[in-house]
Amino acid sequence: MRRSVALTALALLALPASLSAQIVLSANDGKQVRPGEDPSTRTADSVSVIDLRSYPPRVLGQVAAPASMIGPPASVAVARDGGFALVTAAQSLGADGKVEPATTVSVIDLADPAHPAVVQTAQAGPGASGVAINPAGTLAMVASTGDDSVTVFAVQGKRLTSVGKVQLAAKARPTDVAFAPDGATGLIVAQGAGRLIPFTISGTDVKVTGEGFAPGVQPYGVSFSADGRFAYNTNLGGNPDPAGATPAKGPRMGTITAVNLASGAVTPVEVGYTPEHVTISADGRYLAAVVHNGSGGAPGSPGYNPNGSLQVYRVAGTKLTKVADAPSGAWCQGALFSTDARTLLLQCAVARQIEVYRFDGKSLKRDEAATIRTDGRPGALGTALTR
């Protein structure tokens, strides 16, 4: 048995980059309880490592690490070489049994994906949320909602060193940050300000460069196209109200926006109530959207729906054309494609599971037999190609 495990580890270590991108990390929040649930149902937070190289996907290993499903499903970032990952935790459990803002950034060594290990714990700002690693693996950034900042870390030898902060205006509430493919520019999602704010990088110096783009109400997470010419983001509150109009009461129809970064043109697409996540396939042809659709509420509450929605769009610059959708489980969070775009993973928090879908370019079909169970509520996931 020991020899078999050792050989498995050696095989994984020898993976080329294209295959290491099939190693998935899922951050699982064990402390979140729903109304009516006994606090004794809480479990330890954890990070699962999932092998997506063959079908059905399977869990390779797991490690205890702080995680949070409250916040965008972009709190996992895996280095391009697959050697390590960063996981943030926007919340922790206080001594009084209540959740409170957290600042934790865990560095997880993936040299042996079957035995992931936390090798460092660093600190960002309170409400540490979206995290990204630059393509070279030398710089990382963490958006923090609690102090309107983005912490910048130098990365060397799988170790983080804080080298500065980007301080935004009061109540900007940054939820996510992403590097463009060129590694020299990127975007900060300022939810409170309703902006996608561009930045440039020189060494470890990060500077905001202008007011950026206004994609919609309460932007949440963001992804770049493979060529860096376009950005795609979710807006929890959808399109802005017309000037002078009285804001409508109740849930707002959420949107995804496609942004032409050269012209500034913003193209919105209505997708449903509370779009949690948007992710792009490795070949750039498809975009998947995770829509909450009222599924996280209590049965009988206003806007309640027992199912969320997983939607797939064909991408052509700023043109998004829906090609498939499927009802999902409840309170779903992060999603991602396999590198061949034939398989999608979807984290669903109510049932504490990761749903598996097959995609043929025209339709989505859930494979219930392939479902992956998690101890905690899965809230963020990523591979070496998703951040």
C-alpha positions, 0 to 999 in steps of 0.5 A, a space after each residue: 500500500 505504501 509503495 502504491 501511494 508513493 508511486 501515485 505521488 511520483 506520477 502526479 509530480 511528473 504531470 505536465 502543466 496541461 494535466 496539473 490544471 486538472 487538479 481541483 481545489 474545493 474550499 469547504 466551509 464547515 461553520 455555516 449553519 442554516 436557519 433551524 440547524 443545530 450548531 452541533 452540525 458544524 464541522 471543521 473547515 477544509 480544502 479538498 483536492 479533486 482529480 479531474 483527469 479521468 471520469 468520474 472525478 474523485 477526491 485525492 486528499 484533504 487538509 484542514 484549513 480556514 475557508 468561507 463560503 460567504 463571499 465570491 467563489 473566487 477565494 481559491 487560486 492555484 499557481 499555474 505550475 500546480 505546485 501550490 494554492 492560496 485559500 482565503 477565509 472571509 469569516 471565522 468562528 469566534 469564541 461566542 460561536 458567532 461568525 466574524 470577519 477574518 483575515 486569513 490566507 492559507 498557502 497549501 503545498 500541492 507537491 503531493 496532491 494526495 497529501 496537501 499541506 498548509 505550509 504558511 498562514 498569512 494575513 490580508 485585510 478583514 473579510 479576505 475574499 477574492 484571491 489571484 496569483 499572477 501567471 508567473 507565480 511571483 505575485 498574489 493579491 487578495 481583496 478584502 471587503 472589511 477595510 476597502 483594500 487589496 493586499 499585495 504579496 510577493 511569492 517566493 518558494 511557496 511563501 508569501 511576503 506582504 509588500 503593500 496594499 492598494 487602498 480604495 475609497 471608503 465603502 468601495 468593498 472590493 470582493 475580487 481581484 484578477 490578473 490579466 493574461 499579460 501579468 502586467 495589468 488586472 481588475 479589482 471588483 469594487 462591489 460597493 462602488 459598482 466598478 471594475 477598477 483597472 490596475 498596472 503592475 511594475 515589479 511588486 508595485 501595484 497602481 490603480 489606473 483610472 475609474 474603470 468600468 461600471 458593469 452593473 449593480 453590485 458586481 461580484 466576481 470577474 474573469 478574463 478572456 484568454 487573450 485579455 481583451 475582454 472581461 466577464 463579471 457577475 452583478 448581483 443587482 443586475 442593471 442600474 435603474 434608469 435615471 430618476 426611477 424609483 428602485 424596485 422592491 424585492 429581488 433584482 434580476 442579476 446580470 453577467 456583463 461582457 466588457 470590451 476593455 479597449 473601448 469600454 463597451 459593456 454588454 449585459 445579459 440577464 441570467 436570473 436572481 443572484 448570479 454567484 459565479 462566472 467561469 470561462 472554459 480553458 479554450 475560451 469558447 464557453 462561459 458558465 454562470 451559477 445562478 442562486 435563484 432564491 434557492 438558499 432561502 427557507 422554504 416558503 420565504 419570499 422568492 424561494 426556489 428549491 433549485 438554482 440554475 447552471 447556465 452555459 453560454 457560447 462566447 464571441 467577444 462581448 456576445 454571449 449566446 446561451 447554449 444550455 442550462 440545467 436546474 441545480 441543487 440549492 445555494 450553489 457557489 463555484 463552478 469550473 470546466 474540465 480542460 476539454 470543457 466536457 465536464 463541469 463541477 458545481 458546488 452546492 452548499 445546502 446538500 454539502 456536495 459537488 454536482 457533476 455535469 456532462 456537456 456536449 456543446 449543446 446540452 447539460 446533463 447532471 450525472 448524479 452517480 458522480 456526485 462528490 460529498 463534502 463535510 463542510 459547505 463547498 464555497 469556492 474552487 479553482 484549478 491552475 487555469 481558472 484564476 
